[in-house]
Amino acid sequence: MKLFRPVGTKELELIQESGYKEFPPRLPEQPIFYPVLNVEYATEIAEKWNARYNDDNKGYVTEFDVDDEFVKRYEVQVVGASHHQELWVPAEELEEFNRHIIGTIKVIREF
């Protein structure tokens, strides 16, 4: 399954450090990792939130593939408009989630 993740510069630097292979662990105040199901929603977050509210005013959209069978364990959550679809991955499962990423994480948009 192709997924997207809006990120700021700090998170992108940690992704780079992993060789574009994994997302960094969540902070204690972040109990859920939420990749999104479409580029439109990821773009909204990166452009309207990350680029406006991060210290350096930059936002990025990443794209990556995850093993279809593995990702079925997460129910699609709709958190606003019909295209606001995301998966809720508990922070304690992120390491396992990362192991099911196929290929590398790519930056496809920058704001």
C-alpha positions in Angstrom: 0.0 0.0 0.0 1.3 3.4 -0.9 1.1 5.9 2.0 2.1 9.5 2.6 3.5 11.3 5.7 3.7 15.1 6.1 6.8 16.0 8.0 8.8 19.0 9.2 12.5 19.5 8.8 13.5 17.9 12.1 11.7 14.6 11.3 13.0 14.7 7.8 16.6 14.9 9.1 16.0 11.8 11.2 14.5 10.0 8.2 17.7 10.9 6.2 19.9 9.6 9.0 18.2 6.2 8.6 19.0 6.1 4.9 15.4 6.9 4.1 14.4 3.5 5.5 12.4 4.4 8.6 10.5 7.0 10.6 11.9 8.1 13.9 10.4 7.0 17.2 7.5 9.1 18.5 8.0 11.6 21.3 6.3 10.8 24.6 3.5 13.3 23.9 2.9 11.6 20.5 1.2 8.3 21.2 0.2 7.7 17.5 2.1 7.6 14.2 -0.4 8.6 11.5 0.5 8.0 7.9 -2.2 9.2 5.5 -3.7 7.5 2.5 -3.6 10.2 -0.1 -1.3 12.9 -1.3 -4.0 15.6 -1.2 -4.4 15.2 2.6 -0.6 15.0 3.2 -0.1 18.1 1.1 -2.7 20.0 3.1 -1.0 19.2 6.4 2.6 19.9 5.1 1.6 23.2 3.4 -1.0 24.6 5.9 0.5 23.3 9.1 4.1 22.3 8.9 5.2 25.1 6.7 3.3 27.7 8.8 4.0 26.6 12.3 7.5 24.9 12.3 10.4 27.0 13.3 11.9 27.1 9.8 8.5 27.4 8.0 9.1 24.3 5.9 7.0 21.3 5.3 7.5 18.1 3.2 5.4 15.3 1.9 6.9 11.9 2.0 5.7 8.8 0.0 6.5 5.2 0.9 5.1 1.7 0.4 4.2 -0.7 3.2 3.5 -4.4 2.9 -0.2 -4.8 2.1 -0.8 -7.8 4.4 0.9 -6.1 7.3 -1.0 -2.7 6.9 -4.4 -4.5 7.0 -4.2 -4.6 10.7 -4.8 -0.8 10.9 -8.3 0.5 10.3 -8.7 3.5 8.1 -9.7 6.6 10.2 -11.5 9.5 8.6 -10.8 12.6 10.6 -12.6 15.4 8.8 -13.5 15.6 5.2 -13.9 12.3 3.3 -10.3 12.5 1.9 -8.8 13.0 5.4 -7.9 9.4 5.7 -5.1 8.1 7.9 -4.0 5.0 9.8 -3.4 5.1 13.5 -0.3 3.2 14.4 0.4 3.1 18.1 3.8 4.5 18.9 5.0 1.2 20.4 4.3 -0.5 17.0 6.3 2.0 14.9 9.5 -0.1 14.9 7.6 -3.1 13.5 5.8 -0.8 11.0 9.2 0.5 9.8 10.3 -3.1 9.2 7.4 -3.5 6.7 8.3 -0.4 4.6 9.2 -1.6 1.1 12.0 0.3 -0.5 12.8 3.8 0.7 10.9 6.9 1.9 10.8 9.6 -0.8 10.3 13.3 -0.5 7.8 14.2 -3.2 6.8 17.8 -2.2 8.3 20.7 -0.3 6.8 23.9 1.0 
